[in-house]
Amino acid sequence: MTLQLDYVDLYIVEMPTAFKPGDTFYPRDTNGKWLYHETDLCATWEALEACKDAGLVKSLGVSNFNKRQLELILNKPGLKHKPVSNQVECHPYFTQPKLLEYCRKNEIVIVAYSPLGTCRDASWVNLKCPPLLEDELLVSIAKKYNKTSAQVCLRFNVQRGVVVIPKSFNPARIKENFKIFDFSLSEADMKAIEGLNKNIRFVELVMWSDHPEYPFHDDF
């Protein structure tokens, strides 16, 4: 009803971290403390399954779920519909090899957010990593293919079977982001880019790290 749609293709749980129910997305108390809500991820998933059974949704997915949280869903007694996708941070500085392999085995598509890195807003972004698109290797590979470092980053993930959702408000860059299907990275270039992995997140969401279901304490 809120979406004013009769049907959606994909409905996802954006975070495994629940907050106190109400009209505020991320509520706090008068002292500024986050108001969390203890909820069962399996119960949440069953509510989504009911939406699919009612014909309101074609597919169900999750976001920012680690392996343990995915296993909770996949091993749920009476599971009707498994997650088709897991939307997570994924780019050459954070390649997610273990989670990617686990999801492949379970036929769950990885959808990469921040596939070009992210903004440099220190209020919520980890700035331990330098700007991704300025990486010397990515810039040199881009010159070889007459592409931009952003296009190389996107092509890298696409060739790994990862869906990319780059964010841009710039029409020219949006068009540029689509122009990644007229070239392929060589196997040597793919391995070189994989070697850039620093295993450091840009998007840590540390403000919620004390939540019992904060997903990033686990290895993957």
N, C-alpha and C positions, 0 to 999 in steps of 0.2 A: 504494500500500500504506500509506504514512504517513497519507494522508487518509482511509483506510478507505472509499473510494468506488470504484465500478466505472467512473464516468464523471463528467466535469465539463463545464459549458457553455462556460466560457472559461478558458483557461490563458494567463498572461502572463509575460513576462520583466520583472521589476519594475524593474531598472536595467541599463543597458548596461555597467556596471562589474563585472567579475568579481573574486572574491576566491579565495584559496588554497582548494582543495577540502578538505573535512573536516567534522567535526561542529559546528564553530563558524561561525555565519553571517558574522560580520565579524571574522575573526581578526587578532591583532596579535602582534608578536614581543615579546621580553622588555623591549625599550625602549619599547614602546607604539606602534611603527610599524605601520601597516596592511600586511597581507600580501596584495598584489594578485596576480592571476593573468592572464597574457596568454592570451587566448582569441579565437577568431575568431567574431564575432557571427553570421556566416552558418552556421558549424558548429553553433552553439547553436540557430539557427533550424531547421536540418535535423533536429535531435533532437526539436524540438517537432512538426515535420511528421510524424515517425515516430509520435508519440503520436496525432496525428489520424488517420493512415492505419490505425492499429491499433484505431480506434474508441473510444479512451479520452477524446477531447476533441472537442467540437463545433466550437469556434472558437479561433483563436489571436490573441493580441494582445501589445502591448508597453507599457512605461511609461517615461516620462522619456527617450524617444528624440528626438533632434533630427532635422532634415531629412536631414543627411548619413547618419546611422545608419539612418533609414528607407529611404533610397535604396540603401544597401548590401543590405538585405533585398529590396526591390522589384526590384532589378536583378541579383539572384543568379542565376547560370546554373542552369537546372533548377528554378526556383521552382515549388513545387506549390501552396502555400497562402499567400496574402498576409495581413498583419496586418489584422484587422477593426477594431482599436481602438488608440488610443495614450492612456494615462492620464497626464495632466500637470497641473501646477498651473494653475488658470484661474479668475479671478474679476474683478470690476470694476476692481481695481487692477493686474491682470495679465491682459489680455484675450487675449493670444496671437493677434493677427490674422493674422500671416504663417503661423504653423504651422497655424492653423485653415483657412486658404485652401488650403494645400498638401495637407492631409489630405482636405479636401472633394474636391479634384480627383482624389485617388487612392482615394476611397470608403473612407476610414479615419475611423471615428467618434472624436471627441475625448471622453474621459471626464475630467471635472474633479474632481481632488482639491483639498482646501482651498477649496471654492467659497464659503465664508463667511470666508475668511482662515484664521487658525490660532491656536494658543495663543501666549502671550507668554513662552515659555521661551527665555531668551537663550542657553542652552547650545547650541541648534540652530536657532533661528528668527532671521531677519533682522528687527530691530526698527526699521529705517529708516522703514518704513511705519507710520503710526498705525493703530489698530484699525479694520478695515474697516467693521464694523457700526455704528460711531459716526459715519460720514461724514454730513455735513449734508445733502448732496443725496439720499443713499439714505434718510435718515430722513424728509425732506420728501416724497419720492415715496411712501414707505410710508404716511404719514398720508393722502395723497390716495386711496389704494386701500383704506384701512383694513386694512393688512397690516403686518408687521414688516419691518425692513430686511433680515433674513435671508431672508424670503420673496421680497423684491424681488430680492436677489442670485441666488437660485435660479431665479426666473422669467426673469431676464435671460439666463442661460445656456441655459435650456431653449428660449427663443424663438430663440436662435442655432443650435439644433440640437446643443447640447452636452449630454451626459449628466452629471448631477451626482451625486456620492456624498458628501453631508455626513455628518460623524461626530458622534454625540451619544450620551451615556449617559442622557440625561434623557428619560423617556417622553413628557412633555408636548411637549418640543421636537421629538422624533421625529415625533409626530403633526402638529405645526405644519409641519414640513418637507414633508409630503405635501400640504398645503393650498395648492398653487400652481397648480392647474388650473382654478380658478373665476374667474380674472381674466387679463387680458392687458395688458402694458405698451404704451403708445402708441409710435408711431414716434419722436416727439420725446423721450419718456422714454428709449427705447433709445439714441438718439444721445447724450443727455446722460450716460447711464451709461457708454457707450463712451468719452466724453471724460474719465472719471476715470482712465483707464489711466496708470499711473506707470512701467510697464515694469520694475518691481522685484519680485523674487521674495521671498516670505516664506521658502520652503523652498529654500535655496541649496545645502545639503549641502557646504559649503566644506571640511569635513574630508577629503573625497575629491577635492578639486580638482586634485591632482597625478596622479590616475589617468589613463592614456592615453586612456580612453574616457569621461572626465567629460563629460557632455553639454551643460553650460551655458556653456562658453566661446564656443560659436557664437552667432550672432545669433538663430537659431531652428532 
